[in-house]
Amino acid sequence: MISRGSNWSRPALVLVLYLSLAAAAVVWGSVRGQPNLWRWPGQEDPRFWSGLLIGAALGLLIVFGSRLSVHRFEWARALHREFRALLSPLTDSEIVILALASSIGEELFFRGALMPAVGVWASSAVFALLHIGPRARHLPWTIGSFVAGLLFCALYRWSGDLTGPVVAHFTVNFLNLRHVASYELR
């Protein structure tokens, strides 16, 4: 973790990381002949508003599942405590920047660039591998990320653009980061 006294702040580091991921997606898409990653290839009339609303609902559903897990399972409480120790303190602006940058960067890369090239299952598996922890107790988080990746892929394909998956991803990251930052488990 970058200390507050260093030249790089956490928000700047996050922006560099996710802007790099987004740039890699755009370059890869352009090389493949798909310069507009926001739209599903060949989709003439995207379902923007439906995708946005379903994305928000999907994000809230995933957040509900994560809160329920923290309430019911020790592995989820341990993961919450680990994330809190790793990320705290987080300011409101850091939470917004982290949630926004990660949702846009990861969706551009994993859904916009990777999914059309390797398919739903492979892109979701690579997405899950990004969310792998050092211990076996992190496996539910990795599996949950795989399932979320499948859902985000389905929404991207159905709606025809990345707005819905980005909204879902942002909702999950924003609300879960706020929860981790503000709620200390005993």
Secondary structure in CASP SS format (residue, H / E / C, confidence):
PFRMAT SS
TARGET T0000
AUTHOR 0000-0000-0000
METHOD secondary structure of the structure
MODEL  1
M C 1.00
I C 1.00
S C 1.00
R C 1.00
G C 1.00
S C 1.00
N C 1.00
W C 1.00
S C 1.00
R H 1.00
P H 1.00
A H 1.00
L H 1.00
V H 1.00
L H 1.00
V H 1.00
L H 1.00
Y H 1.00
L H 1.00
S H 1.00
L H 1.00
A H 1.00
A H 1.00
A H 1.00
A H 1.00
V H 1.00
V H 1.00
W H 1.00
G H 1.00
S H 1.00
V H 1.00
R C 1.00
G C 1.00
Q C 1.00
P C 1.00
N C 1.00
L C 1.00
W C 1.00
R E 1.00
W C 1.00
P C 1.00
G C 1.00
Q C 1.00
E C 1.00
D C 1.00
P C 1.00
R C 1.00
F H 1.00
W H 1.00
S H 1.00
G H 1.00
L H 1.00
L H 1.00
I H 1.00
G H 1.00
A H 1.00
A H 1.00
L H 1.00
G H 1.00
L H 1.00
L H 1.00
I H 1.00
V H 1.00
F H 1.00
G H 1.00
S H 1.00
R H 1.00
L H 1.00
S H 1.00
V H 1.00
H H 1.00
R H 1.00
F C 1.00
E H 1.00
W H 1.00
A H 1.00
R H 1.00
A H 1.00
L H 1.00
H H 1.00
R H 1.00
E H 1.00
F H 1.00
R H 1.00
A H 1.00
L H 1.00
L H 1.00
S C 1.00
P C 1.00
L C 1.00
T C 1.00
D H 1.00
S H 1.00
E H 1.00
I H 1.00
V H 1.00
I H 1.00
L H 1.00
A H 1.00
L H 1.00
A H 1.00
S H 1.00
S H 1.00
I H 1.00
G H 1.00
E H 1.00
E H 1.00
L H 1.00
F H 1.00
F H 1.00
R H 1.00
G H 1.00
A H 1.00
L H 1.00
M H 1.00
P H 1.00
A H 1.00
V H 1.00
G C 1.00
V H 1.00
W H 1.00
A H 1.00
S H 1.00
S H 1.00
A H 1.00
V H 1.00
F H 1.00
A H 1.00
L H 1.00
L H 1.00
H C 1.00
I C 1.00
G C 1.00
P C 1.00
R C 1.00
A H 1.00
R H 1.00
H H 1.00
L H 1.00
P H 1.00
W H 1.00
T H 1.00
I H 1.00
G H 1.00
S H 1.00
F H 1.00
V H 1.00
A H 1.00
G H 1.00
L H 1.00
L H 1.00
F H 1.00
C H 1.00
A H 1.00
L H 1.00
Y H 1.00
R H 1.00
W H 1.00
S H 1.00
G C 1.00
D E 1.00
L C 1.00
T H 1.00
G H 1.00
P H 1.00
V H 1.00
V H 1.00
A H 1.00
H H 1.00
F H 1.00
T H 1.00
V H 1.00
N H 1.00
F H 1.00
L H 1.00
N H 1.00
L H 1.00
R H 1.00
H H 1.00
V H 1.00
A H 1.00
S H 1.00
Y C 1.00
E C 1.00
L C 1.00
R C 1.00
END
